[in-house]
C-alpha cells in the first residue's frame, strides 16, 4: 500500500511532457519520437503525447532535425553529423527554455533514435536487448530528474559521433569495449 501511494505521488510530481515531432520528420524520427513517448509514459504513469508543435507548458522533447531547429538548436550544430551521430541538448545551447532537442544530422537515419536512447539511459533506462528494457521505477528520483530538465535545462548536453557497427564488433571480439570506441562526454 505504501509503495502504491509513493508511486502515485511520484507520478503526480512529474511535470507535463510532450514529444514534439515536426511535420517534415522522417519515418525514423517518428519511430524515435514514439519510442520516447511510450517509454516515458510507461515509466512515469502519465501519458506523453506526440504533437506537431511545442508544448505551451511543461517539458518539450523536440525529436528530429525539424523539431530541434524549430525550438532553437542552430542547424550548424547538426551539419557535420554522420548517419549515427546525434546531439542532445537543452536551453544551455540556445534551445528554448523548457525544451530538450534530440537530433541527428539532416539526412541521418538513426541519429535521433540513438539520441533518444542516450537521454533515456541518462534518466535510468537500460536497454539490454530488443524486448529487454529495464525502466526506472516510478519514483521521486525519476520525477525530479525530469522536472529538473523541464525547469532548469539541466539535461546533459551530448554530441556523439557513433562508430560503425563493425568497429564496435571488432573491439568487442578483440577484448576491447564498444563503449571505448565512442566515449560519451559528461
N, C-alpha and C positions, 0 to 999 in steps of 0.2 A: 504494500500500500504506500509506504513512504517513497519507494522508488518510482511508483506511478505518479505521485504528486510532484516529485522532483523533475521527472521527465516533462510533465505538463508545464511546470514553471519555467524550465529552460526553453521549451518551445515558444512560450508566450513572450519570453525575453528576446527572442530572435527578431531582428528588425525585418520589415517588409523588404523583399528582394524581387528583382525582375531580371531575367536574362534578356538582353537587347540583341536582336538579330536584324541587320539591315535587309531591306527588300532585295538588294543586289547580291546577297550572300550565296555562296556555292552550296552544293549538297553536302560537302564535307564540313563546312562551317555550321550548317543546320544540324548535322548529326552531333557536332561538338556542343552546340547550344542545348540540344535535347538531353544529352548525357549530363551536362551540368545541372539542368533543371531537375531531372529525375533524381540524381544522387543527392543534391542538396535538399530536395523535398523529402526524400526518404529519411535523411539524417536529422532534419530539423522538425519533421512532423507537420510542416506548413507547406502548402502548395507554392511552387516557384514557377510563375508563368513565363513563357517565352513571348515577348512582344516585339512590335516593329518600331518602337520609339523608346526614348529614355524615360525611366520612371520619374514621376513628379516628386516622389519622396522615397526614402529608404535607399537601399543599395542597388545600383545598376551594374550588372555584369555584362559589358559590351563584348560580344564574341564575334570575331571575324574582322577582316580588313575594313569593310564599310562601316560597321558599328564602331570600331575602335577609333577610326579617324573622325567619325561624327561626334564623338564625345571629347575630342581634342588631342588625341595622340597624333603627333606630326607624321605625315607619310614618310618623311625622311628617316624616321626611326625603323621603318619596315622595309625600305627599298633594297637593302643588301641581304635580306634574309633568304636562306635556301628553302627547299621544299619541306624540310622537317624542323626548321628553326622557328622560334616564337619569341614574343615579348609579352610579359605580364606586368602591368604597371598600374599605379593609382595616380591620384592628383599630384603626387610629387614630381611627375614628368609632364605637366601641362594638361593632364586629363581633368575634366570637370570634377568638382568636389562631389563625393558620394558615388563615384564611378570607379570601376576597375576595368581596364582594357586588356583583352586577351586576343592576340592575333598572331598569325604568321605573315609572311610576305603576301603581296597582292596576288600572286599566282600560285602560292603554296597550297599543296593539297592537305598536308597533315599538321601544319604548324599550329593552327588554332586548337585542334584536338589535343596535341601534346601540351599546349599552354594550359588548357582546361585541366588536364590530368596533373600538371605541375602545381596549379593552385589548390586543387583538391588534396594533393599529397601534403602541401603546407598546412592544410586545415585538418590533417589527421586521417585522411582516407588512405587505404593501402590496396594496391592492385596486384594480386599475386598471379592471376591467370584470368583468361576470359571466364566470366561467371564465378569468379572467386575474389570478390571485392569485400574488404572489411571497412565498414563505415564507423566513424566515431559514434559513441553512444550519444543520445540526446541529453547532453549535459551542459552545465553552465560554462565550461571552458570553450566548447564549440560555439555557443551563442555569443560569448564575449569576444571571441576571435572574429566572428563575422560582424558583430556590432562595431568593433574597433575598426575594421576595414571600411565600414559604411560611414563612420563619423570622422575618423581621423586620417583616412587614406593610408592606413598602416600596413597595407599589403606589401609583402616583399617584392621589390622590383627584380625582375629577372629577364635576361636575354640569353637564349641558349641556341648555339649552333650545334644541332644534334649530329652525331656521326652517322654514316651509312650503317644499316643493319649488319652488313658483312664485317665492318670493322669491330663492332661490339661483339659479334660472334667469335671472331678470331681472337680477341683479347680474352674472352671467357675460356676458349679452348686451350689457350696457352697459359692459363693460370692467372691471367690478369682480371681486372674487374671492368665490366661495361661502364660503370659509373666513372672510372678513371678516364674514359675516352671523352666524357662530356661533363667536366666539373661544373656544378651549379654555383653561381655566386650567392653569397649570404646576404 
